[in-house]
Amino acid sequence: MGGSEEDAEADGPPAGDQAPAPPAGEHVGVTAPVSDEQVKAWLAAGIEERTPAMGNWRYVVGTFQVKIPVSRGDMLLRDEENTLAIMKWRLDQMASTNRWHPVLERYVGYLSARVDGLGGDSTSIEPSPDGVLARDGEGREHRFTGRVYEVVFDCFGDFEGFVLRDCRERRAFRSCEPAIRDLVLQACRQRLKLAVYVEEGADPEIRRIVVTCC
């Protein structure tokens, strides 16, 4: 008797408590009834279903792209100074209890280091929502606001610039930057207003573009 009981325990639960098999010829989409007693018997026998551990837990949740501008320091400096002035202003407007305050504070530190590394003086940049003010001897910025009236391409299909139109006049701007091309085309399709800031001069250069969504 002892030997037969030990053999029965080694072989698992009694035949009446075995997992129900699907009907012959049916293996997909079969629903088989399972009683509470059968589940207890399987657990007691240690034959519960086990999920295999994941061998590799790393998986892709998203992507990002890093753009590194390559140019001379004096050409990059003005844009970095503008960004620093605006971010300093945003930091001043944010409550110190805001959870994003230390993040923005660290970003301002990074911008300050870039300005200093390009030969500027980050401590002289005052907070301003409009960027840095024009220094003596530098051209002042002018703003033109309107909707995109024309997008200009040359005979090879390369982007050359665009024309902005308001209620009184039209203004042409030259550019070959792919990012500006994409922005202008999107603004044209969605009839968004653009504010284009250019530096005063014979051949005005686009300093920045602001999109008005409504």
C-alpha positions as CSV (number, residue, x, y, z in Angstrom):
1,M,0.0,0.0,0.0
2,G,2.8,2.4,0.9
3,G,4.6,1.8,-2.4
4,S,1.4,2.4,-4.5
5,E,0.6,5.7,-2.7
6,E,4.1,7.0,-3.2
7,D,3.9,6.1,-6.9
8,A,0.5,7.9,-7.2
9,E,2.0,11.0,-5.6
10,A,5.0,10.9,-7.9
11,D,2.8,10.6,-11.0
12,G,0.6,13.6,-10.0
13,P,-3.0,14.0,-9.0
14,P,-5.6,11.2,-9.7
15,A,-6.9,10.7,-13.1
16,G,-10.1,12.4,-12.3
17,D,-8.2,15.6,-11.5
18,Q,-6.2,15.8,-14.7
19,A,-6.5,18.9,-16.9
20,P,-9.4,18.4,-19.3
21,A,-8.3,17.6,-22.9
22,P,-10.0,19.4,-25.8
23,P,-12.3,17.3,-28.0
24,A,-10.6,15.3,-30.7
25,G,-9.8,17.4,-33.8
26,E,-10.4,20.7,-32.0
27,H,-7.4,22.6,-30.7
28,V,-8.1,26.3,-31.3
29,G,-10.7,28.3,-29.6
30,V,-11.9,25.4,-27.3
31,T,-13.5,26.3,-24.0
32,A,-13.2,23.5,-21.4
33,P,-14.8,23.7,-17.9
34,V,-12.4,23.5,-14.9
35,S,-13.6,23.1,-11.4
36,D,-12.2,24.7,-8.3
37,E,-11.3,21.3,-6.9
38,Q,-9.2,20.5,-10.1
39,V,-7.3,23.8,-9.7
40,K,-6.5,23.0,-6.1
41,A,-5.3,19.5,-7.0
42,W,-3.0,20.9,-9.7
43,L,-1.5,23.5,-7.3
44,A,-1.0,20.8,-4.7
45,A,0.8,18.6,-7.3
46,G,3.0,21.5,-8.3
47,I,2.1,21.4,-12.0
48,E,0.6,24.9,-12.3
49,E,1.4,26.7,-15.5
50,R,4.6,28.8,-15.3
51,T,5.3,31.7,-17.5
52,P,8.9,31.5,-18.8
53,A,11.1,34.4,-17.6
54,M,12.0,37.0,-20.2
55,G,15.6,36.6,-21.2
56,N,16.0,40.1,-22.6
57,W,14.0,42.9,-20.8
58,R,15.2,45.7,-23.1
59,Y,12.9,47.0,-25.8
60,V,12.4,50.1,-27.9
61,V,9.8,52.6,-26.5
62,G,10.6,55.5,-28.8
63,T,13.3,57.3,-30.8
64,F,14.9,60.8,-30.8
65,Q,17.1,62.7,-33.1
66,V,20.1,64.9,-32.2
67,K,21.0,67.8,-34.5
68,I,24.5,69.4,-34.1
69,P,24.9,72.7,-35.9
70,V,28.3,73.1,-37.5
71,S,29.4,76.7,-38.2
72,R,31.7,79.5,-36.9
73,G,31.5,80.5,-33.3
74,D,30.5,84.1,-34.1
75,M,27.6,83.0,-36.2
76,L,26.3,80.6,-33.6
77,L,26.7,83.0,-30.7
78,R,23.8,85.3,-31.4
79,D,21.3,82.5,-31.5
80,E,22.6,81.0,-28.3
81,E,22.4,84.4,-26.6
82,N,18.8,84.8,-27.7
83,T,17.9,81.4,-26.4
84,L,19.6,82.1,-23.1
85,A,17.8,85.5,-22.6
86,I,14.4,83.8,-23.3
87,M,15.1,80.9,-21.0
88,K,16.3,83.2,-18.2
89,W,13.1,85.1,-18.6
90,R,11.0,81.9,-18.5
91,L,12.9,80.8,-15.4
92,D,12.1,84.1,-13.6
93,Q,8.4,83.6,-14.4
94,M,8.3,80.1,-13.0
95,A,7.6,79.5,-9.3
96,S,10.5,78.0,-7.4
97,T,8.1,75.3,-6.1
98,N,7.4,74.1,-9.6
99,R,8.9,70.6,-10.1
100,W,10.3,71.8,-13.5
101,H,12.2,74.7,-11.9
102,P,15.4,72.7,-11.2
103,V,15.3,71.2,-14.7
104,L,15.0,74.7,-16.4
105,E,17.6,76.0,-14.1
106,R,20.1,73.3,-15.2
107,Y,19.2,74.0,-18.8
108,V,20.0,77.7,-18.3
109,G,23.3,76.6,-16.9
110,Y,24.0,74.6,-20.1
111,L,23.1,77.5,-22.3
112,S,25.3,79.8,-20.2
113,A,28.3,77.5,-20.7
114,R,27.7,77.4,-24.5
115,V,27.6,81.2,-24.7
116,D,30.8,81.4,-22.7
117,G,32.4,78.7,-24.9
118,L,31.5,80.6,-28.1
119,G,33.3,83.7,-26.8
120,G,30.3,85.5,-25.3
121,D,29.6,86.6,-21.7
122,S,26.6,84.8,-20.3
123,T,26.5,87.1,-17.2
124,S,25.7,90.1,-19.4
125,I,22.6,88.5,-20.9
126,E,19.5,89.9,-19.3
127,P,16.2,88.0,-19.1
128,S,13.9,89.0,-22.0
129,P,11.0,87.3,-23.8
130,D,12.3,88.9,-27.1
131,G,15.9,87.8,-26.8
132,V,19.0,90.0,-26.5
133,L,18.8,93.6,-27.4
134,A,20.9,94.9,-30.3
135,R,24.3,96.1,-29.2
136,D,25.8,99.4,-30.5
137,G,27.1,98.9,-34.0
138,E,24.8,95.9,-34.6
139,G,21.8,95.9,-36.9
140,R,18.4,96.0,-35.2
141,E,15.7,93.5,-35.8
142,H,12.6,94.1,-37.8
143,R,9.5,92.0,-37.6
144,F,7.2,91.1,-40.5
145,T,3.9,89.3,-39.8
146,G,1.6,87.7,-42.3
147,R,0.6,84.5,-44.0
148,V,2.7,82.6,-46.6
149,Y,1.7,83.8,-50.0
150,E,4.3,82.0,-52.2
151,V,6.9,79.3,-51.7
152,V,9.8,79.7,-54.2
153,F,11.8,76.9,-55.7
154,D,14.4,77.1,-58.5
155,C,14.5,75.1,-61.8
156,F,16.1,72.2,-60.0
157,G,13.4,72.0,-57.3
158,D,15.6,73.4,-54.6
159,F,14.0,75.7,-52.0
160,E,15.0,79.4,-52.5
161,G,12.7,81.3,-50.1
162,F,9.1,82.4,-49.6
163,V,6.9,85.5,-49.7
164,L,4.9,86.7,-46.7
165,R,1.8,88.8,-47.2
166,D,-0.3,90.9,-44.8
167,C,-3.1,93.4,-45.5
168,R,-0.8,96.1,-46.8
169,E,2.3,94.6,-48.5
170,R,4.3,91.6,-49.5
171,R,7.7,90.7,-48.3
172,A,10.1,88.2,-49.8
173,F,12.6,86.3,-47.7
174,R,15.5,84.2,-49.0
175,S,16.6,80.9,-47.4
176,C,17.9,77.5,-48.4
177,E,17.4,75.8,-45.0
178,P,15.4,72.6,-45.2
179,A,13.9,73.2,-41.7
180,I,12.5,76.6,-42.8
181,R,11.2,75.1,-46.0
182,D,9.2,72.5,-44.1
183,L,7.9,75.1,-41.7
184,V,6.8,77.4,-44.5
185,L,5.1,74.7,-46.4
186,Q,3.2,73.6,-43.3
187,A,2.2,77.2,-42.5
188,C,1.0,77.6,-46.1
189,R,-1.2,74.4,-45.9
190,Q,-2.7,75.3,-42.5
191,R,-2.9,79.1,-43.1
192,L,-0.9,79.9,-40.1
193,K,0.5,83.3,-39.4
194,L,4.2,83.8,-39.3
195,A,6.3,86.5,-37.6
196,V,9.7,86.7,-39.3
197,Y,12.4,88.6,-37.5
198,V,15.2,89.9,-39.7
199,E,18.3,91.9,-39.0
200,E,18.4,95.3,-40.6
201,G,20.7,95.6,-43.6
202,A,21.0,95.5,-47.4
203,D,20.5,91.8,-47.4
204,P,18.4,91.0,-44.3
205,E,19.1,87.7,-42.7
206,I,16.3,85.7,-41.0
207,R,17.1,85.6,-37.3
208,R,14.0,83.7,-36.1
209,I,10.5,82.8,-37.0
210,V,7.5,82.7,-34.7
211,V,4.4,80.7,-35.6
212,T,1.0,82.1,-34.5
213,C,-1.4,79.2,-34.1
214,C,-4.6,81.3,-33.7
